[in-house]
Amino acid sequence: MKKTVYIILAGALVMTLMAPIVTARVKKPSAAARAAATVTVKVSSFQFTPKTVTVAVGTTVEWVNSGGRHTVEADDGSFKSDTLADGAKFSHTFTKAGKYPYHCSFHGEKGGKDMAGTVVVK
């Protein structure tokens, strides 16, 4: 009987000592860290707000349309949304550093003319 009690106590001690190590391995990113991985651009009044966003590699940019019908299209063709109706969203995750100019195919043009913006990825 004593032997069984010692084994149980030893097991409890090992579990207590190992808990911080196991917890550290499966710890999920904080809400702030997850939120930092997504940046929102508002699409309205024939403009993108903010016009230029600077993000880290791996960040997702989400465009949210709050009026009219628009598109989000990279000048180099690397990403393109369908037509966004009011309330629709489009997102793209940037995996390489660089400068990504984009425009609305209805109301803007390549090169930053009219309804256009830029994502800078560092």
N, CA, C and O atoms as a GROMACS GRO file, in nm:
protein
  488
    1MET      N    1   0.082  -0.119   0.000
    1MET     CA    2   0.000   0.000   0.000
    1MET      C    3   0.087   0.126   0.000
    1MET      O    4   0.060   0.221  -0.073
    2LYS      N    5   0.194   0.126   0.084
    2LYS     CA    6   0.284   0.240   0.089
    2LYS      C    7   0.348   0.264  -0.047
    2LYS      O    8   0.365   0.378  -0.090
    3LYS      N    9   0.382   0.154  -0.114
    3LYS     CA   10   0.447   0.164  -0.243
    3LYS      C   11   0.355   0.235  -0.344
    3LYS      O   12   0.400   0.318  -0.422
    4THR      N   13   0.226   0.201  -0.343
    4THR     CA   14   0.128   0.262  -0.433
    4THR      C   15   0.115   0.411  -0.405
    4THR      O   16   0.107   0.491  -0.499
    5VAL      N   17   0.112   0.450  -0.279
    5VAL     CA   18   0.101   0.591  -0.242
    5VAL      C   19   0.223   0.667  -0.292
    5VAL      O   20   0.210   0.777  -0.345
    6TYR      N   21   0.341   0.609  -0.276
    6TYR     CA   22   0.463   0.675  -0.322
    6TYR      C   23   0.463   0.691  -0.474
    6TYR      O   24   0.508   0.793  -0.526
    7ILE      N   25   0.415   0.593  -0.543
    7ILE     CA   26   0.409   0.601  -0.690
    7ILE      C   27   0.313   0.711  -0.732
    7ILE      O   28   0.344   0.788  -0.823
    8ILE      N   29   0.198   0.719  -0.668
    8ILE     CA   30   0.100   0.823  -0.700
    8ILE      C   31   0.158   0.961  -0.669
    8ILE      O   32   0.145   1.053  -0.750
    9LEU      N   33   0.221   0.977  -0.556
    9LEU     CA   34   0.282   1.105  -0.519
    9LEU      C   35   0.394   1.143  -0.615
    9LEU      O   36   0.406   1.260  -0.653
   10ALA      N   37   0.474   1.046  -0.654
   10ALA     CA   38   0.583   1.072  -0.749
   10ALA      C   39   0.525   1.116  -0.884
   10ALA      O   40   0.576   1.209  -0.946
   11GLY      N   41   0.419   1.050  -0.927
   11GLY     CA   42   0.354   1.086  -1.053
   11GLY      C   43   0.296   1.228  -1.047
   11GLY      O   44   0.310   1.304  -1.142
   12ALA      N   45   0.233   1.262  -0.935
   12ALA     CA   46   0.177   1.396  -0.918
   12ALA      C   47   0.287   1.501  -0.921
   12ALA      O   48   0.270   1.608  -0.980
   13LEU      N   49   0.400   1.471  -0.858
   13LEU     CA   50   0.512   1.564  -0.856
   13LEU      C   51   0.566   1.585  -0.997
   13LEU      O   52   0.595   1.699  -1.036
   14VAL      N   53   0.581   1.479  -1.072
   14VAL     CA   54   0.631   1.489  -1.210
   14VAL      C   55   0.534   1.572  -1.294
   14VAL      O   56   0.577   1.658  -1.370
   15MET      N   57   0.404   1.548  -1.281
   15MET     CA   58   0.303   1.623  -1.357
   15MET      C   59   0.308   1.771  -1.320
   15MET      O   60   0.297   1.857  -1.408
   16THR      N   61   0.325   1.801  -1.193
   16THR     CA   62   0.332   1.940  -1.148
   16THR      C   63   0.455   2.009  -1.205
   16THR      O   64   0.447   2.124  -1.247
   17LEU      N   65   0.566   1.940  -1.207
   17LEU     CA   66   0.689   1.999  -1.260
   17LEU      C   67   0.686   2.012  -1.412
   17LEU      O   68   0.746   2.104  -1.466
   18MET      N   69   0.617   1.922  -1.481
   18MET     CA   70   0.613   1.922  -1.627
   18MET      C   71   0.508   2.017  -1.683
   18MET      O   72   0.518   2.057  -1.799
   19ALA      N   73   0.408   2.054  -1.606
   19ALA     CA   74   0.297   2.136  -1.656
   19ALA      C   75   0.344   2.265  -1.722
   19ALA      O   76   0.295   2.296  -1.831
   20PRO      N   77   0.435   2.342  -1.663
   20PRO     CA   78   0.478   2.465  -1.731
   20PRO      C   79   0.546   2.439  -1.864
   20PRO      O   80   0.532   2.519  -1.957
   21ILE      N   81   0.618   2.330  -1.876
   21ILE     CA   82   0.687   2.297  -2.001
   21ILE      C   83   0.585   2.261  -2.108
   21ILE      O   84   0.594   2.310  -2.221
   22VAL      N   85   0.490   2.178  -2.076
   22VAL     CA   86   0.386   2.138  -2.171
   22VAL      C   87   0.304   2.258  -2.212
   22VAL      O   88   0.273   2.275  -2.330
   23THR      N   89   0.266   2.342  -2.116
   23THR     CA   90   0.187   2.462  -2.145
   23THR      C   91   0.263   2.555  -2.239
   23THR      O   92   0.203   2.611  -2.330
   24ALA      N   93   0.392   2.572  -2.218
   24ALA     CA   94   0.471   2.660  -2.303
   24ALA      C   95   0.474   2.611  -2.446
   24ALA      O   96   0.478   2.692  -2.539
   25ARG      N   97   0.473   2.481  -2.466
   25ARG     CA   98   0.479   2.426  -2.601
   25ARG      C   99   0.349   2.447  -2.678
   25ARG      O  100   0.353   2.462  -2.800
   26VAL      N  101   0.236   2.447  -2.612
   26VAL     CA  102   0.108   2.457  -2.681
   26VAL      C  103   0.044   2.594  -2.665
   26VAL      O  104  -0.072   2.613  -2.701
   27LYS      N  105   0.118   2.688  -2.612
   27LYS     CA  106   0.064   2.822  -2.589
   27LYS      C  107   0.027   2.885  -2.722
   27LYS      O  108   0.107   2.888  -2.816
   28LYS      N  109  -0.095   2.936  -2.730
   28LYS     CA  110  -0.143   3.000  -2.852
   28LYS      C  111  -0.102   3.146  -2.851
   28LYS      O  112  -0.079   3.205  -2.745
   29PRO      N  113  -0.091   3.207  -2.971
   29PRO     CA  114  -0.057   3.348  -2.975
   29PRO      C  115  -0.166   3.431  -2.907
   29PRO      O  116  -0.284   3.394  -2.907
   30SER      N  117  -0.127   3.542  -2.849
   30SER     CA  118  -0.222   3.629  -2.782
   30SER      C  119  -0.319   3.690  -2.883
   30SER      O  120  -0.292   3.689  -3.003
   31ALA      N  121  -0.430   3.742  -2.834
   31ALA     CA  122  -0.528   3.807  -2.921
   31ALA      C  123  -0.464   3.925  -2.992
   31ALA      O  124  -0.494   3.951  -3.109
   32ALA      N  125  -0.376   3.997  -2.924
   32ALA     CA  126  -0.308   4.111  -2.986
   32ALA      C  127  -0.218   4.066  -3.100
   32ALA      O  128  -0.212   4.131  -3.205
   33ALA      N  129  -0.148   3.955  -3.081
   33ALA     CA  130  -0.060   3.903  -3.186
   33ALA      C  131  -0.140   3.858  -3.307
   33ALA      O  132  -0.100   3.881  -3.421
   34ARG      N  133  -0.255   3.792  -3.283
   34ARG     CA  134  -0.339   3.748  -3.394
   34ARG      C  135  -0.398   3.868  -3.466
   34ARG      O  136  -0.403   3.869  -3.589
   35ALA      N  137  -0.441   3.970  -3.392
   35ALA     CA  138  -0.499   4.089  -3.454
   35ALA      C  139  -0.395   4.163  -3.537
   35ALA      O  140  -0.428   4.221  -3.641
   36ALA      N  141  -0.270   4.163  -3.493
   36ALA     CA  142  -0.165   4.233  -3.565
   36ALA      C  143  -0.138   4.169  -3.701
   36ALA      O  144  -0.079   4.233  -3.788
   37ALA      N  145  -0.179   4.046  -3.720
   37ALA     CA  146  -0.154   3.976  -3.844
   37ALA      C  147  -0.254   4.012  -3.954
   37ALA      O  148  -0.240   3.967  -4.067
   38THR      N  149  -0.355   4.094  -3.922
   38THR     CA  150  -0.453   4.138  -4.020
   38THR      C  151  -0.467   4.289  -4.016
   38THR      O  152  -0.482   4.348  -3.908
   39VAL      N  153  -0.461   4.352  -4.132
   39VAL     CA  154  -0.478   4.496  -4.144
   39VAL      C  155  -0.598   4.520  -4.234
   39VAL      O  156  -0.613   4.455  -4.337
   40THR      N  157  -0.684   4.614  -4.194
   40THR     CA  158  -0.806   4.641  -4.270
   40THR      C  159  -0.794   4.772  -4.347
   40THR      O  160  -0.747   4.873  -4.294
   41VAL      N  161  -0.836   4.768  -4.473
   41VAL     CA  162  -0.844   4.887  -4.558
   41VAL      C  163  -0.990   4.907  -4.592
   41VAL      O  164  -1.057   4.815  -4.639
   42LYS      N  165  -1.040   5.027  -4.568
   42LYS     CA  166  -1.180   5.059  -4.598
   42LYS      C  167  -1.193   5.102  -4.743
   42LYS      O  168  -1.112   5.180  -4.794
   43VAL      N  169  -1.296   5.050  -4.810
   43VAL     CA  170  -1.322   5.084  -4.950
   43VAL      C  171  -1.453   5.163  -4.951
   43VAL      O  172  -1.560   5.106  -4.927
   44SER      N  173  -1.445   5.293  -4.979
   44SER     CA  174  -1.566   5.376  -4.984
   44SER      C  175  -1.535   5.510  -5.047
   44SER      O  176  -1.419   5.552  -5.056
   45SER      N  177  -1.640   5.577  -5.092
   45SER     CA  178  -1.627   5.712  -5.149
   45SER      C  179  -1.518   5.718  -5.256
   45SER      O  180  -1.444   5.816  -5.264
   46PHE      N  181  -1.508   5.613  -5.335
   46PHE     CA  182  -1.413   5.606  -5.445
   46PHE      C  183  -1.268   5.622  -5.400
   46PHE      O  184  -1.186   5.683  -5.468
   47GLN      N  185  -1.239   5.565  -5.280
   47GLN     CA  186  -1.101   5.566  -5.230
   47GLN      C  187  -1.075   5.449  -5.138
   47GLN      O  188  -1.168   5.388  -5.084
   48PHE      N  189  -0.948   5.419  -5.120
   48PHE     CA  190  -0.902   5.319  -5.023
   48PHE      C  191  -0.845   5.394  -4.904
   48PHE      O  192  -0.761   5.483  -4.920
   49THR      N  193  -0.890   5.360  -4.785
   49THR     CA  194  -0.844   5.428  -4.663
   49THR      C  195  -0.793   5.326  -4.563
   49THR      O  196  -0.869   5.240  -4.520
   50PRO      N  197  -0.666   5.334  -4.524
   50PRO     CA  198  -0.564   5.428  -4.571
   50PRO      C  199  -0.517   5.394  -4.712
   50PRO      O  200  -0.527   5.279  -4.757
   51LYS      N  201  -0.467   5.495  -4.780
   51LYS     CA  202  -0.422   5.477  -4.918
   51LYS      C  203  -0.298   5.388  -4.926
   51LYS      O  204  -0.282   5.311  -5.020
   52THR      N  205  -0.211   5.399  -4.826
   52THR     CA  206  -0.090   5.317  -4.819
   52THR      C  207  -0.084   5.251  -4.683
   52THR      O  208  -0.100   5.317  -4.580
   53VAL      N  209  -0.059   5.120  -4.681
   53VAL     CA  210  -0.038   5.048  -4.556
   53VAL      C  211   0.099   4.980  -4.562
   53VAL      O  212   0.140   4.931  -4.667
   54THR      N  213   0.168   4.979  -4.450
   54THR     CA  214   0.296   4.911  -4.439
   54THR      C  215   0.280   4.797  -4.340
   54THR      O  216   0.238   4.817  -4.226
   55VAL      N  217   0.313   4.675  -4.385
   55VAL     CA  218   0.290   4.556  -4.305
   55VAL      C  219   0.413   4.466  -4.307
   55VAL      O  220   0.503   4.483  -4.389
   56ALA      N  221   0.416   4.371  -4.215
   56ALA     CA  222   0.523   4.271  -4.212
   56ALA      C  223   0.489   4.155  -4.305
   56ALA      O  224   0.372   4.131  -4.335
   57VAL      N  225   0.592   4.085  -4.349
   57VAL     CA  226   0.571   3.964  -4.429
   57VAL      C  227   0.481   3.869  -4.349
   57VAL      O  228   0.501   3.851  -4.229
   58GLY      N  229   0.384   3.808  -4.415
   58GLY     CA  230   0.291   3.716  -4.350
   58GLY      C  231   0.161   3.780  -4.306
   58GLY      O  232   0.071   3.711  -4.259
   59THR      N  233   0.151   3.912  -4.320
   59THR     CA  234   0.030   3.983  -4.279
   59THR      C  235  -0.078   3.970  -4.386
   59THR      O  236  -0.050   3.970  -4.505
   60THR      N  237  -0.202   3.958  -4.340
   60THR     CA  238  -0.316   3.957  -4.430
   60THR      C  239  -0.377   4.096  -4.432
   60THR      O  240  -0.402   4.155  -4.327
   61VAL      N  241  -0.400   4.147  -4.552
   61VAL     CA  242  -0.470   4.275  -4.568
   61VAL      C  243  -0.612   4.241  -4.612
   61VAL      O  244  -0.633   4.164  -4.705
   62GLU      N  245  -0.708   4.300  -4.542
   62GLU     CA  246  -0.849   4.277  -4.573
   62GLU      C  247  -0.912   4.408  -4.617
   62GLU      O  248  -0.907   4.507  -4.543
   63TRP      N  249  -0.969   4.410  -4.735
   63TRP     CA  250  -1.040   4.526  -4.786
   63TRP      C  251  -1.188   4.505  -4.759
   63TRP      O  252  -1.244   4.401  -4.794
   64VAL      N  253  -1.253   4.604  -4.698
   64VAL     CA  254  -1.394   4.596  -4.662
   64VAL      C  255  -1.468   4.707  -4.736
   64VAL      O  256  -1.440   4.825  -4.715
   65ASN      N  257  -1.562   4.668  -4.822
   65ASN     CA  258  -1.636   4.765  -4.901
   65ASN      C  259  -1.756   4.817  -4.822
   65ASN      O  260  -1.837   4.740  -4.772
   66SER      N  261  -1.765   4.949  -4.812
   66SER     CA  262  -1.879   5.007  -4.742
   66SER      C  263  -1.958   5.101  -4.831
   66SER      O  264  -2.018   5.197  -4.782
   67GLY      N  265  -1.959   5.076  -4.959
   67GLY     CA  266  -2.042   5.156  -5.049
   67GLY      C  267  -2.005   5.139  -5.194
   67GLY      O  268  -1.888   5.148  -5.230
   68GLY      N  269  -2.104   5.115  -5.277
   68GLY     CA  270  -2.081   5.102  -5.420
   68GLY      C  271  -2.027   4.965  -5.459
   68GLY      O  272  -2.023   4.873  -5.378
   69ARG      N  273  -1.985   4.955  -5.585
   69ARG     CA  274  -1.928   4.831  -5.637
   69ARG      C  275  -1.784   4.862  -5.679
   69ARG      O  276  -1.759   4.952  -5.759
   70HIS      N  277  -1.692   4.784  -5.623
   70HIS     CA  278  -1.550   4.809  -5.647
   70HIS      C  279  -1.475   4.676  -5.662
   70HIS      O  280  -1.529   4.569  -5.634
   71THR      N  281  -1.351   4.687  -5.706
   71THR     CA  282  -1.261   4.571  -5.709
   71THR      C  283  -1.129   4.612  -5.642
   71THR      O  284  -1.103   4.731  -5.621
   72VAL      N  285  -1.049   4.513  -5.610
   72VAL     CA  286  -0.914   4.534  -5.560
   72VAL      C  287  -0.824   4.451  -5.650
   72VAL      O  288  -0.832   4.328  -5.650
   73GLU      N  289  -0.740   4.518  -5.728
   73GLU     CA  290  -0.658   4.448  -5.826
   73GLU      C  291  -0.514   4.499  -5.822
   73GLU      O  292  -0.489   4.618  -5.840
   74ALA      N  293  -0.420   4.407  -5.800
   74ALA     CA  294  -0.278   4.445  -5.799
   74ALA      C  295  -0.236   4.490  -5.938
   74ALA      O  296  -0.275   4.430  -6.038
   75ASP      N  297  -0.156   4.595  -5.944
   75ASP     CA  298  -0.107   4.644  -6.073
   75ASP      C  299  -0.029   4.535  -6.146
   75ASP      O  300  -0.030   4.530  -6.269
   76ASP      N  301   0.039   4.448  -6.071
   76ASP     CA  302   0.119   4.341  -6.134
   76ASP      C  303   0.040   4.212  -6.152
   76ASP      O  304   0.096   4.112  -6.197
   77GLY      N  305  -0.088   4.211  -6.116
   77GLY     CA  306  -0.173   4.093  -6.134
   77GLY      C  307  -0.157   3.986  -6.027
   77GLY      O  308  -0.212   3.877  -6.042
   78SER      N  309  -0.083   4.013  -5.921
   78SER     CA  310  -0.057   3.910  -5.819
   78SER      C  311  -0.178   3.879  -5.731
   78SER      O  312  -0.182   3.774  -5.668
   79PHE      N  313  -0.276   3.967  -5.726
   79PHE     CA  314  -0.403   3.939  -5.657
   79PHE      C  315  -0.514   4.020  -5.722
   79PHE      O  316  -0.490   4.128  -5.777
   80LYS      N  317  -0.635   3.966  -5.715
   80LYS     CA  318  -0.750   4.034  -5.775
   80LYS      C  319  -0.878   3.982  -5.710
   80LYS      O  320  -0.898   3.861  -5.697
   81SER      N  321  -0.962   4.074  -5.669
   81SER     CA  322  -1.090   4.036  -5.609
   81SER      C  323  -1.196   4.023  -5.718
   81SER      O  324  -1.179   4.069  -5.831
   82ASP      N  325  -1.305   3.959  -5.682
   82ASP     CA  326  -1.426   3.968  -5.762
   82ASP      C  327  -1.484   4.107  -5.736
   82ASP      O  328  -1.430   4.182  -5.654
   83THR      N  329  -1.591   4.142  -5.804
   83THR     CA  330  -1.658   4.270  -5.776
   83THR      C  331  -1.714   4.264  -5.636
   83THR      O  332  -1.786   4.171  -5.600
   84LEU      N  333  -1.682   4.366  -5.556
   84LEU     CA  334  -1.726   4.372  -5.418
   84LEU      C  335  -1.851   4.460  -5.407
   84LEU      O  336  -1.846   4.579  -5.437
   85ALA      N  337  -1.961   4.401  -5.365
   85ALA     CA  338  -2.082   4.478  -5.337
   85ALA      C  339  -2.070   4.538  -5.198
   85ALA      O  340  -1.977   4.507  -5.124
   86ASP      N  341  -2.164   4.623  -5.162
   86ASP     CA  342  -2.164   4.685  -5.030
   86ASP      C  343  -2.160   4.578  -4.921
   86ASP      O  344  -2.241   4.486  -4.922
   87GLY      N  345  -2.064   4.590  -4.828
   87GLY     CA  346  -2.051   4.494  -4.717
   87GLY      C  347  -1.959   4.377  -4.747
   87GLY      O  348  -1.925   4.301  -4.657
   88ALA      N  349  -1.918   4.361  -4.872
   88ALA     CA  350  -1.832   4.248  -4.908
   88ALA      C  351  -1.687   4.275  -4.868
   88ALA      O  352  -1.646   4.389  -4.848
   89LYS      N  353  -1.611   4.165  -4.856
   89LYS     CA  354  -1.471   4.172  -4.814
   89LYS      C  355  -1.385   4.092  -4.909
   89LYS      O  356  -1.430   3.996  -4.973
   90PHE      N  357  -1.259   4.132  -4.918
   90PHE     CA  358  -1.158   4.058  -4.992
   90PHE      C  359  -1.030   4.064  -4.912
   90PHE      O  360  -0.997   4.168  -4.855
   91SER      N  361  -0.956   3.953  -4.906
   91SER     CA  362  -0.830   3.955  -4.833
   91SER      C  363  -0.721   3.884  -4.911
   91SER      O  364  -0.746   3.796  -4.994
   92HIS      N  365  -0.599   3.927  -4.883
   92HIS     CA  366  -0.481   3.867  -4.946
   92HIS      C  367  -0.369   3.867  -4.843
   92HIS      O  368  -0.347   3.967  -4.774
   93THR      N  369  -0.297   3.754  -4.833
   93THR     CA  370  -0.184   3.743  -4.742
   93THR      C  371  -0.056   3.766  -4.820
   93THR      O  372  -0.032   3.703  -4.923
   94PHE      N  373   0.027   3.858  -4.769
   94PHE     CA  374   0.150   3.897  -4.837
   94PHE      C  375   0.266   3.815  -4.781
   94PHE      O  376   0.301   3.827  -4.664
   95THR      N  377   0.326   3.732  -4.866
   95THR     CA  378   0.431   3.639  -4.823
   95THR      C  379   0.572   3.683  -4.863
   95THR      O  380   0.670   3.619  -4.824
   96LYS      N  381   0.583   3.791  -4.940
   96LYS     CA  382   0.714   3.839  -4.984
   96LYS      C  383   0.723   3.990  -4.963
   96LYS      O  384   0.626   4.063  -4.983
   97ALA      N  385   0.841   4.035  -4.924
   97ALA     CA  386   0.863   4.179  -4.909
   97ALA      C  387   0.854   4.246  -5.046
   97ALA      O  388   0.887   4.186  -5.149
   98GLY      N  389   0.810   4.369  -5.046
   98GLY     CA  390   0.801   4.444  -5.171
   98GLY      C  391   0.695   4.552  -5.162
   98GLY      O  392   0.634   4.574  -5.058
   99LYS      N  393   0.675   4.618  -5.273
   99LYS     CA  394   0.576   4.725  -5.284
   99LYS      C  395   0.469   4.676  -5.382
   99LYS      O  396   0.500   4.638  -5.496
  100TYR      N  397   0.344   4.678  -5.338
  100TYR     CA  398   0.234   4.625  -5.417
  100TYR      C  399   0.128   4.732  -5.443
  100TYR      O  400   0.034   4.746  -5.365
  101PRO      N  401   0.143   4.808  -5.552
  101PRO     CA  402   0.038   4.904  -5.587
  101PRO      C  403  -0.084   4.828  -5.639
  101PRO      O  404  -0.072   4.724  -5.702
  102TYR      N  405  -0.203   4.884  -5.612
  102TYR     CA  406  -0.328   4.821  -5.656
  102TYR      C  407  -0.428   4.930  -5.691
  102TYR      O  408  -0.406   5.048  -5.662
  103HIS      N  409  -0.538   4.890  -5.752
  103HIS     CA  410  -0.639   4.986  -5.793
  103HIS      C  411  -0.775   4.918  -5.804
  103HIS      O  412  -0.784   4.795  -5.805
  104CYS      N  413  -0.880   4.998  -5.814
  104CYS     CA  414  -1.014   4.950  -5.846
  104CYS      C  415  -1.024   4.952  -5.997
  104CYS      O  416  -0.998   5.055  -6.060
  105SER      N  417  -1.061   4.839  -6.058
  105SER     CA  418  -1.065   4.834  -6.205
  105SER      C  419  -1.178   4.919  -6.263
  105SER      O  420  -1.175   4.949  -6.382
  106PHE      N  421  -1.276   4.957  -6.182
  106PHE     CA  422  -1.385   5.043  -6.230
  106PHE      C  423  -1.351   5.192  -6.217
  106PHE      O  424  -1.389   5.272  -6.303
  107HIS      N  425  -1.280   5.230  -6.112
  107HIS     CA  426  -1.263   5.372  -6.079
  107HIS      C  427  -1.118   5.417  -6.067
  107HIS      O  428  -1.093   5.530  -6.025
  108GLY      N  429  -1.024   5.333  -6.101
  108GLY     CA  430  -0.884   5.370  -6.092
  108GLY      C  431  -0.804   5.308  -6.204
  108GLY      O  432  -0.859   5.242  -6.292
  109GLU      N  433  -0.674   5.330  -6.200
  109GLU     CA  434  -0.585   5.275  -6.302
  109GLU      C  435  -0.452   5.238  -6.241
  109GLU      O  436  -0.416   5.286  -6.133
  110LYS      N  437  -0.379   5.151  -6.310
  110LYS     CA  438  -0.242   5.119  -6.269
  110LYS      C  439  -0.162   5.248  -6.256
  110LYS      O  440  -0.189   5.346  -6.325
  111GLY      N  441  -0.065   5.244  -6.167
  111GLY     CA  442   0.020   5.361  -6.152
  111GLY      C  443  -0.032   5.461  -6.050
  111GLY      O  444   0.024   5.570  -6.038
  112GLY      N  445  -0.137   5.427  -5.977
  112GLY     CA  446  -0.184   5.515  -5.871
  112GLY      C  447  -0.285   5.620  -5.912
  112GLY      O  448  -0.311   5.713  -5.835
  113LYS      N  449  -0.342   5.609  -6.029
  113LYS     CA  450  -0.438   5.710  -6.075
  113LYS      C  451  -0.576   5.685  -6.016
  113LYS      O  452  -0.626   5.572  -6.017
  114ASP      N  453  -0.638   5.788  -5.966
  114ASP     CA  454  -0.773   5.788  -5.910
  114ASP      C  455  -0.785   5.689  -5.793
  114ASP      O  456  -0.713   5.702  -5.694
  115MET      N  457  -0.874   5.591  -5.803
  115MET     CA  458  -0.899   5.499  -5.689
  115MET      C  459  -0.790   5.393  -5.689
  115MET      O  460  -0.800   5.290  -5.756
  116ALA      N  461  -0.686   5.421  -5.611
  116ALA     CA  462  -0.569   5.332  -5.607
  116ALA      C  463  -0.505   5.338  -5.469
  116ALA      O  464  -0.529   5.431  -5.392
  117GLY      N  465  -0.424   5.238  -5.438
  117GLY     CA  466  -0.353   5.234  -5.310
  117GLY      C  467  -0.227   5.151  -5.322
  117GLY      O  468  -0.193   5.101  -5.429
  118THR      N  469  -0.157   5.137  -5.211
  118THR     CA  470  -0.032   5.060  -5.210
  118THR      C  471  -0.017   4.985  -5.079
  118THR      O  472  -0.045   5.038  -4.971
  119VAL      N  473   0.029   4.860  -5.090
  119VAL     CA  474   0.069   4.782  -4.972
  119VAL      C  475   0.221   4.769  -4.979
  119VAL      O  476   0.276   4.720  -5.077
  120VAL      N  477   0.287   4.813  -4.872
  120VAL     CA  478   0.432   4.800  -4.861
  120VAL      C  479   0.458   4.690  -4.761
  120VAL      O  480   0.414   4.697  -4.646
  121VAL      N  481   0.531   4.586  -4.804
  121VAL     CA  482   0.558   4.470  -4.719
  121VAL      C  483   0.706   4.468  -4.685
  121VAL      O  484   0.792   4.465  -4.773
  122LYS      N  485   0.734   4.470  -4.553
  122LYS     CA  486   0.875   4.471  -4.508
  122LYS      C  487   0.908   4.344  -4.434
  122LYS      O  488   1.021   4.326  -4.389
   0.00000   0.00000   0.00000
